[in-house]
Amino acid sequence: MGQSNYDLMILGAGMTGASLVHLLHRAREQGMRIALLERQSLNWEADAIERPPSFDGRATALSWGTRLLLEQMNCWQHISDRACAIEHIQVSDHGRFGQTHLHASEQDTEALGYIVENAVLGYGLLKDLESTGVTLMPNTQVDAVQMTADGASLTLSDGDVLSTRLLVMADGARSGLAAKLGINHQRQSYGTSAIVTQVKTDQPHQHWAYERFSDAGPIAFLPLHQRQFAVVWTLPEETVDDVMALSDEDFLHQLQQQIGHRLGNLMQVGERATYPLALVRSDEQVRRSLVLLGNAAHSLHPVAGQGFNLALRDTAVLSEHLTRAWQAGQSPGDLSVLQAYAEQQQRDQSNTIIASDLLPKIFSHPGKLTAIVRDAGLMGLAAVPVARRLLALHAMGLGQKAARPGGLS
Ligand SMILES: Cc1cc2nc3c(=O)[nH]c(=O)nc-3n(C[C@H](O)[C@H](O)[C@H](O)COP(=O)(O)OP(=O)(O)OC[C@H]3O[C@@H](n4cnc5c(N)ncnc54)[C@H](O)[C@@H]3O)c2cc1C
């Protein structure tokens, strides 16, 4: 070996790629040569217009388990002041009786999770990257990837070619580079889009989050600032354009009808953006010298707020395997190392994907039987503390080993 420019190249500095740099701190300190390539700038301010896609105007629900990992990464300190704790969650069904509440106090924890604006998350993840010793290559577009006998080579848009012993593709769900290596993605559209925005209310949120299901799709109101919620409103694709075209006043009126007055009166709405929703999974996640990570491997329905939370657990487990291999003198691209990672995360991935996939389907099917089952489900949950605890553990991302403190060692 010794010919490669790097031991590890990470393609994409979104939430996933940036997290991997932090989680590999021990391997970095022990000489692993790492480069991070991103086609956009890494020096943006929180209010900049051009940002990597991970860090757009959305807000992200972070599980308690994710908070613990961000602490280990020394990133939580840059985020915590602007993260809003979720202390209570109300899950309800529009026009039906069933309703359940989850409380942090029942779980012996200070929060069920946190809501953070993506711009703040980006600030926390990118802020200290320069001091990590990793080679940062912003404004660098990768045009082609080729697998070689020793690893992988990357062709940049300026014609330069770089080589690495391991390539981690954290380049999102739409990059198309994996397809050029013969790795296909299965795309299952939900026929829905999410309208994402923020609203102001006339009452403080008191750290309540609201998840409301209706025949048209789920809506989440997530507490952000004192009288402000991040909103993710899922609608059938054919109605989204009409709702987007509404005046602010009409939009707020329709939203209020959906959520009712449990969180007060909706007073003001921010910019709206839409995201078509699909479950996208790659056919393969590891090959010799290659890993697909984050949205590049799986992109989920946002209703359960698990996409990044799962990606971070994957990233934490991958970094443990890579660090152990590095300390044992193994190549980071060794297939057995990468397969061990994939096998360890397989169960967590399939459980999370199934839950994120089933939830919107059960709660948006207009059939009467489904309605009865979901009513019974919500009322049952309200009555049974153990079931509530399990749901809360899932929401907090604590059902999985990697999310628990020390769970990786
Ligand atoms: C509406 C919505 C709400 C969501 N809410 C939540 C939530 O509440 N909780 C949660 O956990 N998750 C949530 N998610 C999911 C979360 O946003 C994703 O899991 C996360 O953004 C994935 O990040 P990533 O880094 O894997 O991919 P991306 O964000 O797509 O980043 C990929 C990066 O690679 C770069 N790149 C791509 N191709 C190239 C190339 N050829 N050369 C150089 N650079 C390249 C891109 O510029 C980009 O910066 C939500 C998603 C949506 C759509």
The ligand as a MOL file (V3000), in Angstrom:
LIG
                    3D

  0  0  0     0  0            999 V3000
M  V30 BEGIN CTAB
M  V30 COUNTS 53 58 0 0 0
M  V30 BEGIN ATOM
M  V30 1 C -38.9240 17.2520 5.7670 0
M  V30 2 C -37.8650 16.4750 6.4980 0
M  V30 3 C -37.8250 16.4720 7.8850 0
M  V30 4 C -36.8750 15.7210 8.5770 0
M  V30 5 N -36.8950 15.7050 9.9310 0
M  V30 6 C -36.0300 14.9160 10.5990 0
M  V30 7 C -36.0780 14.8510 12.0260 0
M  V30 8 O -36.8820 15.5010 12.6630 0
M  V30 9 N -35.1770 14.0280 12.6660 0
M  V30 10 C -34.2480 13.2870 11.9760 0
M  V30 11 O -33.4770 12.5500 12.6100 0
M  V30 12 N -34.1810 13.3490 10.6200 0
M  V30 13 C -35.0360 14.1380 9.9190 0
M  V30 14 N -34.9560 14.2170 8.5630 0
M  V30 15 C -33.8790 13.4790 7.8750 0
M  V30 16 C -32.5450 14.2500 7.8490 0
M  V30 17 O -32.7440 15.5320 7.2980 0
M  V30 18 C -31.5310 13.4690 6.9860 0
M  V30 19 O -31.3330 12.2090 7.6160 0
M  V30 20 C -30.1860 14.1710 6.8890 0
M  V30 21 O -30.3100 15.4360 6.3010 0
M  V30 22 C -29.2510 13.3020 6.0290 0
M  V30 23 O -28.0380 13.9160 5.9190 0
M  V30 24 P -26.8800 13.3190 4.9870 0
M  V30 25 O -25.6630 14.0100 5.4530 0
M  V30 26 O -26.8760 11.8300 5.0090 0
M  V30 27 O -27.2820 13.7150 3.4750 0
M  V30 28 P -27.4010 15.1830 2.8180 0
M  V30 29 O -27.9770 16.1420 3.7690 0
M  V30 30 O -28.0980 15.0080 1.5140 0
M  V30 31 O -25.8900 15.6110 2.5480 0
M  V30 32 C -25.1300 15.1410 1.4400 0
M  V30 33 C -23.9560 16.0960 1.1960 0
M  V30 34 O -23.1510 15.5850 0.1290 0
M  V30 35 C -22.8120 16.6480 -0.7520 0
M  V30 36 N -22.5900 16.0610 -2.0920 0
M  V30 37 C -23.4760 15.3070 -2.7960 0
M  V30 38 N -22.9310 14.9180 -3.9630 0
M  V30 39 C -21.6930 15.4510 -4.0020 0
M  V30 40 C -20.6600 15.4120 -4.9800 0
M  V30 41 N -20.7870 14.7420 -6.1320 0
M  V30 42 N -19.4860 16.0660 -4.7160 0
M  V30 43 C -19.3230 16.7310 -3.5340 0
M  V30 44 N -20.2870 16.7980 -2.5800 0
M  V30 45 C -21.4550 16.1710 -2.8140 0
M  V30 46 C -24.0130 17.5780 -0.7090 0
M  V30 47 O -23.7010 18.8920 -1.1000 0
M  V30 48 C -24.4240 17.4810 0.7760 0
M  V30 49 O -23.8100 18.4650 1.5720 0
M  V30 50 C -35.9020 14.9550 7.8450 0
M  V30 51 C -35.9140 14.9690 6.4450 0
M  V30 52 C -36.8980 15.7180 5.7710 0
M  V30 53 C -36.8880 15.6940 4.2600 0
M  V30 END ATOM
M  V30 BEGIN BOND
M  V30 1 1 1 2
M  V30 2 1 2 3
M  V30 3 2 2 52
M  V30 4 2 3 4
M  V30 5 1 4 5
M  V30 6 1 4 50
M  V30 7 2 5 6
M  V30 8 1 6 7
M  V30 9 1 6 13
M  V30 10 2 7 8
M  V30 11 1 7 9
M  V30 12 1 9 10
M  V30 13 2 10 11
M  V30 14 1 10 12
M  V30 15 2 12 13
M  V30 16 1 13 14
M  V30 17 1 14 15
M  V30 18 1 14 50
M  V30 19 1 15 16
M  V30 20 1 16 17
M  V30 21 1 16 18
M  V30 22 1 18 19
M  V30 23 1 18 20
M  V30 24 1 20 21
M  V30 25 1 20 22
M  V30 26 1 22 23
M  V30 27 1 23 24
M  V30 28 2 24 25
M  V30 29 1 24 26
M  V30 30 1 24 27
M  V30 31 1 27 28
M  V30 32 2 28 29
M  V30 33 1 28 30
M  V30 34 1 28 31
M  V30 35 1 31 32
M  V30 36 1 32 33
M  V30 37 1 33 34
M  V30 38 1 33 48
M  V30 39 1 34 35
M  V30 40 1 35 36
M  V30 41 1 35 46
M  V30 42 1 36 37
M  V30 43 1 36 45
M  V30 44 2 37 38
M  V30 45 1 38 39
M  V30 46 1 39 40
M  V30 47 2 39 45
M  V30 48 1 40 41
M  V30 49 2 40 42
M  V30 50 1 42 43
M  V30 51 2 43 44
M  V30 52 1 44 45
M  V30 53 1 46 47
M  V30 54 1 46 48
M  V30 55 1 48 49
M  V30 56 2 50 51
M  V30 57 1 51 52
M  V30 58 1 52 53
M  V30 END BOND
M  V30 END CTAB
M  END
